[in-house]
Amino acid sequence: MAKKGKNKSCCGPVGKMGCCQVESLISVDERGQMVLPKEIREKAKIKPGDKFAVISWKKDGEICCISLVSAGELGQMVKGLLGPMAREILQK
């Protein structure tokens, strides 16, 4: 279980994040590939081989927003959501 106050994610429900900002504009090449600029990779401590989940939001049936969440952070988020539910189920 994650310790309270440590490893706290800045990812959360819309309106409660407070940490979002435009870092860069990127483009998609002919093969559908995008490159994260070196400065962003360095700030985010992204290394070769790191894994990310692609999270999308839809508005009016169309994807309007795409985010990357590190696989480790996603695992912690899922544990945080499902842990309390699992404990409640097991207590019954």
N, C-alpha and C positions, 0 to 999 in steps of 0.2 A: 504494500500500500504506500502511496506517495505521502511524504511528510508534509504537514500543513505548513504553508509559508515558504517552502522550498520547492524548486522546480515547478513553480506555478506557471501555467500556460497563459500566454497573452491571447490565445484563441478562446473565443467564447461566443455567447449569443450576440447577434447584431445589436448595436446600441450600447453594449457593455464593454467593447474591446478597448477603445480609447488609444490604441497603439498603432492604428493603421495609417499609412502614408504612401504616397506614390514615390517609389524608389527609382523607377526607370521605365522607359517605353522600349519595348522590344518588338521585333517583327518576325513573321513566319516566312521561311524560305520555300522554294518550290517543292521541297520534299516534306514539308510540314514540320520542320524542325525549328526550335527556338533556342537561343543561347542566353543564359543568365549572365549578365556582365560580371567580370572578375570582382569588382568592388562589392557587389551584392553577395557573391559566393563567400568572399572573405568575411564580410560583416556577419553573415548567417552561419559561418564556420562549416560550409558545405564542402565535402571532400569527395573525390572520385569514389564511386561505389555506394554512396549514401542512397537510401530509398525514401521515396515520397509518395503519399497518397494524393491524387488529384481530386479535389472537392469542388463540386459545382452547385450553383444555385440557379433555380429557374424562376422566371417572371413571365407570366402570360404564355406558358408553355415553351419558352425559349431560354436557353442558357444565357445568363446575363453576367455571371461572375464566376471566375475560376480561381481557386487558391491551391497552394501546395502546403501540405502538412507533413512533417517528417514522420516516418513510420513509427519511430519510438514515441513521439508525442501523441500520435493517433492511438497507440496502444494504451497510453496513460489516460487519454480522454475516454476511451471505451471502458476501461476499468472503473473510472470515476462514475460513469453513467450506470453501468451494469452491476457494479459491486454492491451498492445499496439494495438493488432489486433482488439480487441473488441471495443476500443475507436475509431479506424479508421472506423470500420463498422458503428458504431452509429452516427458518424459525417456525413455520406453520406446520 
